[in-house]
Amino acid sequence: METPTRMRPIQMVDLVAQYHRIKDEVDAAVIRVMESAAFINGPEVKELEKELGAYLGVKHAIGCANGTDALQIAMMALDLKPGDEVITASFTFVATVEVIGLLGLTPVFADVKPGTFNIDPEDIRRKITPKTKAIVPVHLFGQSADMEAIMAIAQEHGLYVIEDNCQAIGSDYTFGDGSKRKAGTIGHIGTTSFFPSKNLGCYGDGGALFTNDEELAKRIRRVCNHGSDVRYYHEVVGVNSRLDSIQAAILRIKLRQLDAYAEARNRAASAYDQAFRGIPGLSIPERSGSSSHVFHQYTLKVAQGRRDALKKHLEDSGIPAMIYYPVPCHLQNAYKSARFAEGSLPVTESITHEVLSLPMSTELDEQQLNHITSTVRSFFQTNK
């Protein structure tokens, strides 16, 4: 009689197991950079920018220090001024809003759609004023916002669009005419983060910006480099934000695996869907009709106030679960305003009490998935 294989501990994202699959390549790449001593803007960074641009089908991919910097640099490159209004979602990680505040801009919050959690174009339209200068749609949890509608609104009102693509790199957006573009390449500027837990993550901090506009690309590179095109000559106020060569070398390896990573995440999502479909009080993630999903997160909605109890039930069984996000940005102390008091974004405020994200990783195996799904199902069987 065979002894059952002991199940590996379940992580929200199993970066150690992922590393071991590409360990030899990663170790060799790191040593190569160390021996070259080209640590800043070295050949690995230049090659990554070319390869990332080719993968996304965008003319310019520009590395920077992290995803938060990418958003700030985008707004600086567009020359947004203090007092300008920027419309974005409140249901997002705070970095999206943080940079708006740092630059003295005014965040204006639009509600999201209850199924996809992405920003609602119709609410964007309602929030536009003469002070509005830009829209920042967040492609949340792995699928694109409705970019065709958003770009139409932006064009109608003469607004810039900065895509926060930190969670959906590799996702395909399909327009009404059947043409496709990668998420992050549709607006005037796209941004992403290479934080380790992202679908395309490095082993430290990193980020990038994308654009098809030659002049914007020049401005972005200038802002990244202390506002300078030529060393010691500074044309504008800039920042020091560079992607280091070791992280670029790692990202080049992982970029070649990105589509396979998305396939693995979708297989896990399909297993979850099959197990949870039809359970009363539990909603599986809605798929957008216009965007593929790369499942940065697999996020359920748990009705009837049972979300926290389900989270504890999972954790008691050795299964981590996370709430992204428990407090929306407009209700955070740092960003509270009379304009966006409690009750002003009803969908956003409702889903913060319902969402629960399950482990989602390229390395989830059948044994782990069976344990997770059976544990969720057992909760609803005993809590009818």
PyMOL commands that set and color helices and strands:
alter all, ss='L'
color gray80, all
select helices_A, chain A and resi 15-21+23-36+43-56+67-77+95-102+121-127+140-142+147-157+214-224+245-255+258-276+307-316+329-331+333-335+338-340+346-351+366-382
alter helices_A, ss='H'
color red, helices_A
select strands_A, chain A and resi 60-64+85-89+106-110+132-136+160-164+172-174+180-182+189-193+207-211+228-230+233-234+282-283+298-302+355-358
alter strands_A, ss='S'
color yellow, strands_A
deselect
rebuild
show_as cartoon
